Amino acid sequence: MMERCGFKCGLLGAALSCAVWLTGCPVDCGEPPNIVAATYMERVNCDELNMCVIDDQMDMVTVEPDPEDANRMFFRSTLREIEGFAFFCGLTADYRIPMERYEEQGTMTFTRDAIGYQRASSYSGTNVNGSCTGTASKAGPPGPPEPVGMCGTGSGGTGGSGGCVPFATDVGGAEGAPVIWEERYTCIDDVGNCIGDENTEVTLALVQNAQQIDWSIDEGVGQGSEYAGELCDTSFEWSSKPMTESEDGCWEFTADRFNKRSFGAGFFCIGSGSRGAGSTPVPTPTCAEIAAANVDFAACPLQPPASPIQGDPADCEGTLRVETMSNNVACTPPDVGPCDGCNAYCLGNGFPLGSTEESCQGAVCQCGCTYCRPN
């Protein structure tokens, strides 16, 4: 399967460098578009063997013209993790990029004023063959790109599942009249320590156009930060816009509530939301509870009233095992309350999944630290 990056690959995404094998543009192609350094929002489908692997998801693509060659530009895709040079022939930029697992080749056909483009590409490699289509517009005015359509129905597509429709209830409003939501969230770092306060409160403004939702922090920490994404049934997967700290997340909606998971560079957040200014979201789990739950922050949470840390299988492709370890946290039997330091102890000693068992024996805690071993 093609590498799925951004939100779906969670914490493992990394940019891939590449070389390009194309030559320059023929002299009879006409003038290239008026390209300047810019970021484009691209809605993209990719399918393999009649199965969608990316279905109308938002990509952020940066473009930079070559100052020494008007017929060449550099581009970088965040979602699909490709980067390299494309060569113009008129309004169409062709590229061919070898990568570690496969080679992709395609075209990006720009409008004359370069406010948008259409993409068609294909890729092939060892045990992988697929194609992608996309439609893009510059971030900011003139607004988000048009839907690319159901997976597999665009040019270059070979079929797929598609069928993603937005939630029957509108969760956002019109431009100038957004729907207000209140949110509480709690964030941890990669060893389980709190980042900021638990249950930080912010007010959000959501603007919705069918599946597309643009939202911003209206009041509170990060006021003015902007995000965008796609609503598929009740799941809303989003990413931060340019000029906002990089973050990917998912909200799982009911008509008046949502659960949230999100992540960025070195931080991982759990949240809950309620519809309407002045409404009251339910409290989030504590930092210790979040760290101990082994949450997959790259997966959408369950719908309320379930907790946003519930519902994940163990992140282990083998067998989960527990190793009992004593530490120096004093305790008095039978009260195990003082052993709430076990999770931090396990994470701090290299156990990636934290504590799942603890008890008080004698004067010290017995911490059950969890780890994974292949079958």
N, C-alpha and C positions, 0 to 999 in steps of 0.2 A: 504493500500500500504506500502511496505517496506520503512523505512526511507531513504531518498536520501540526502546524505551529501556532503561535499566538496563544489564545485561551485554551485550545484543545490539547496542546502538548504541555500545558501547565508550566512547570518550573524548569523544564529541560531545554527550552528554546535557545538557539544560538545562531548567529549569522554565519552564512557559508560564503566564503570567498570563491571566486571562480575566474576563469579566463574565457575570452571570447575568440572565436575562430573566423569571424566574418571580415570581409574586406570592405572598402569604402563604397560610397554610393555612386552609381553610374551618373554621367554628366547630364543625361537627358531626362532625369526624373522630375525636374521642376524644383521650386523653392521648398525647403523644409518649413514646418510651422515655426511660429515665433516662441521658441522655448526659452524659459527663464527658470532659475532654481525655484522649485516649488514642491509642495506635498499634495498628492492626489488621494482622494478617498475612492477606493475601487471595490465594487461588489463583484464577487467572483464565485464561480462554480467550478469544481473539478470532479471528474468521475473516472472510474476504472472498472472495466468489465461490467458495465451497466449498473454500477453501484456508486452513489455519491460518496465522496470522501470530504468534499468541502461544498456546502450547499448555501448559496447566496449569503456568504459571510463578508464582513467588511475588512478590507485590507488597507493599509496605509503605505503608499508608494512614493518615495522621494525621487526627484528627477533633478539632474544638474547638467547643463549644457557643457560641452567641451569647448573651452575658450579658444582652442587652436584649430577646431574643425567644426563648422556649423552643421555638418551632416552626422555628427556623433553626439550621443548623450550617455551619461551614466545613470543607472536607476537601481533602486534597492527596494525589495518587497519585504514587509514585516511578516505578513501572514504565511507566505509560502517560502520564506527564507531563501530568496535568490537575489543575486546582485551581479551586475556586469554592465557592459556597454551594448547599446543598440545603435544601428546605423540607419539613417533616414534615406528613403527614396521617395521624394515628394512628402506627403503627409504621413507615410507609413514608416515606422521604425522596426527593422527586423533584428532579431537576436537569436543566438545559438549558444547555449551555456552548458558546459560539462560540469557535473557535480559528482559527489562521492558515490551516489547510488544510481543516478540516472542522468540523462541529458535532456534538457528542455530547449525547444526552439519555438518561436512564435512571432507575432506581429502586434504592434500597438499603433493603431490608426488614429491620429489626432485631428481635432478640428483646427481650422486655419489659425484661430486666435489661441489655440492650445489650452482652452478652458476645460477640455475633456478628451477622452479617447475611448476606443473599443479595443479589447484584447482578445486574441485567439491564439492558443498555443497547444502543443502536444509534448509529451515526454515519454521516454522509454529507457529501460535498463534491465538489469537482471531481475526477472520475476516481477516486473512492474511496467505497465503501459497505461497511459491515460491522457486526458485532454482537459483544458481549462478554457473558460470564457469569462470575460469581465467587462464591466462598464464603469467609467470613472469620471470624476469631475474634481477640480481643484478644491482643496479644503477651504471652507469659508464660502463667500459668494462665488458662484451662483447657487450654492446649496449642495446637498448630497446627491449622488448619482441616482439614475433611474434603476429600478430593480432589474437584475440580470435575467430573471425568469427562473422557472423550475429547473433543477439540476438536469443537465443533459439535453435541454431543448434549444440551447443557443448554438451558434456556429461552432463546429468542432466538437460538439458534445456527442456522446454515443448512447444517451439514455441514462436513467438513474431513478432514484426513489422520489426525490422532489416532494411536493405536496405540503410544504411548510406554510401554514397559515397563521395569522396573528390570533391572539387571545380574543374571544368573543366580546370581552369587555374592554373598552378604551381605557388605558391607564395614563394616557397623556392628552394634552389639549392642543389647541392651535397656537401658532406663533403669536406672541403677544398676550395669550391667555392660557398659559401652561397649567397643568394639574399639579398641585402642591402635595408632596409627600414628606412626612417626617421620618428620620432614620436614626437608629442608634447602632453604633458599631464598636467593636473591640479588635485590636490588632496585636499580633505577636511578631517577634523576630524569629530567625531560623533555629534558635535554641529554646524557644518557648517563653521568652521574657516579654512582658508587656511593652508595647510602643505607645506612648501617650496614655491617656486615661481610659479605663474601662467604661463602656457605655457612653462614648462621645456622641453628642447630639448635633445633628445638622438638618437643615431644611433643603429639600430638593425641588427643582422645577422641571417637569417632563413635557416635551413637545412630541407629538406622535403623528406620523403620516403612514397609515397602514402598518407595515412591519417595521418601518424605520422609526427609531426613537432617539432624539437628542435630549440630553439632560445636563443640568448644571447644579452646582451647590449654590443655593440662593442665600443661605445664612449659615454661619458657623465656620469651623476649621476648613480651610481650602476654598473659601468663598470665591466664586467666579470660575472655578475649575470646570471644564467642559468634557463631556463624554458622548459616545454615540454607539449604536449597535442595532441588532435585529431581534424582533420579538417573534418567536416561533412557538405557537400554541401558548403555553403559560411561561415559557423560559425566555428570558431576555439576556442575551450575551452581549457584552459591551467592552469597549476599549477607550482609553483616554484620547482626546484630541491633541494635536500639536500645541505646545506651550503649556500643557498640563502634565504633571508628573506621571510617568508611565505606569499604567495600572490596567489590568484586565479583570473582568468579573462576570458574575451571572446572578440575576435575581429570578426567583421563582414566585410567580404571582398567584394570589387569589383576587377576588374583586376589590378587597380593601386592605390587603396585607401583602408583604413579600418577605422572603428570606434571602440573604445575600452571602455569597462567598467571593473573595477577590484576592489578588496578589500583585506584587510589584517587586522591585529589586530589594530583596532583604526584608520584605514585610508581607504578612498574610492576615486577612481580615475576615471577620464574621459579623453579619449585621442583620437587623430586622427593620421593617418599615411599616408605616400605617398611612392610609390615604387621608388627606385633608390637613390644612394648616391647623396646628394646635392639637392634632390627634396624638395618641400615645403609643409608640411602638413597644412591643414586649422587650424586657431586658435581655441582653445577650449573655451567653455563657461567659464565665471568667476566663482570664488568660490561661490559668492552670488547667481548666476544663478543656479549653480549645486545644492546648498542646498535648494533653493526654489522650484526646480522641483520635489522633492520627487522621486528621481531615485531609481529603483530597481537594485542595483549593482550586484545582482546575476543572472540577466537576460541578454542575449545577446542584444546589441543595434540594431537599424535599420541600414541598409546599407547607406553609403554616397550616395547622398549629404545630407541626413537627419542629423540633429544634434544627437550626441550620448545620449543626455538627452531626446530626444523625444520618444513617442510611448508607454509609460507605462500607464496602467490604474491606477487609484488611489489605493494605497496600503491600502485598507480598505474593510473589509468584511461586513460592514454595511452601514451607511450613513455618507458622509463627511459633516461636519458642519463648519461654520465660525463664530468666535466670535470676534466682533470689540472691540479693546482695545486701549486706549490712552497711549502714553508713553511720555518721556521727550525730544524727538528729535524735536528741533525747526524747523518750516517750515513757508513759506510765500505763501499764496494762490495767484494764482492757481498752482504755481510750485510745483510738487510733488517730484522733484528730491531729496530733502533732506530726504525723507522718505525711502531711500534705506536701512536704518537700521532696517526696520520692520522685515525682515526675521530673523536676528540675535536676535532681541528682542523676537520674538515668540518662537524660539528654546530655547533661554535661560530661558524662563518662562514655559518650560515643554510641549509645543505644538509640538508633534513629526513631524508634516508635514509642519511646517513653515508658511510663509505668502503667501496668494494668493490674497489679496486685500489691498490697502492702499490709503489714501487720506490725503490732508492737510486741516484741519479745525481749524480756529483761528490761534493759535501760535504753535500747536502741531500736530503730526501725528496721524491719526487713522489707526491702523494696523489690518488687517483681519487675525486672527490666526486660522489655520485649525486643526480640530481634527476629530476623528472617533467615532461614536456611533453605537452599534449593532441595527439591525432592530427589 
